[in-house]
Amino acid sequence: GTLSFLIDGRWLDAPRGSFVLVPGGMTHDFENRSSTRAGALNFSVPGGFEEHMPGIADWFRQHPPGDAR
């Protein structure tokens, strides 16, 4: 499938096999806009953000995704 990535205000379609680099500190998001299953392998270097994940998950529970396009 194809994933769409939001990188600093611009959407980029990334078909299977793509490499996407999001520089640190940049606003980013991703979504599968198709009915075909798609996946991504994500590396965050350096690490350390993991301790913030519970707060991030809480924020998304309070602000369910809408139409981000």
C-alpha positions in Angstrom: 0.0 0.0 0.0 0.8 3.7 0.0 1.2 5.8 3.1 0.8 9.5 3.1 3.2 11.5 5.3 2.7 15.1 6.5 6.1 16.8 6.8 6.2 20.4 7.8 2.8 21.2 6.3 3.2 19.2 3.0 1.7 15.8 2.3 4.0 13.3 0.5 2.7 9.9 -0.8 5.2 7.1 -0.1 4.5 3.8 -2.0 5.9 0.5 -0.9 9.7 0.5 -0.6 9.9 4.3 0.0 12.3 5.9 2.4 11.1 9.0 4.2 13.3 11.1 6.5 11.7 13.6 8.8 14.3 15.9 10.4 14.1 16.4 14.2 11.7 19.1 15.4 9.6 19.0 12.3 5.8 18.7 12.5 4.9 15.3 11.1 2.1 12.8 10.8 1.2 9.9 8.6 -1.9 8.0 7.4 -3.1 5.3 5.1 -5.7 7.0 2.9 -6.4 3.9 0.8 -8.3 0.7 1.5 -5.1 -1.3 0.9 -3.1 -2.3 3.9 0.1 -0.4 4.4 2.8 -0.4 7.1 5.9 1.4 8.1 9.1 0.7 10.0 9.9 3.8 12.1 13.3 4.6 13.7 13.6 7.5 16.1 17.2 8.5 16.6 18.2 9.5 19.2 15.6 7.9 21.3 14.2 9.4 24.5 10.7 10.4 23.4 9.3 7.1 24.6 8.6 8.5 28.1 6.2 11.0 26.4 4.1 8.4 24.7 1.4 8.0 27.4 0.8 11.7 27.2 0.7 11.6 23.4 -1.8 8.7 23.5 -4.0 10.6 26.0 -4.0 13.7 23.7 -5.2 11.6 20.8 -7.9 10.0 22.9 -9.1 13.5 23.8 -8.7 14.8 20.2 -9.8 12.0 17.8 -8.3 12.3 14.3 -10.6 14.1 11.9 -9.9 14.9 8.3 -6.3 16.2 8.4 -6.2 16.9 4.7 
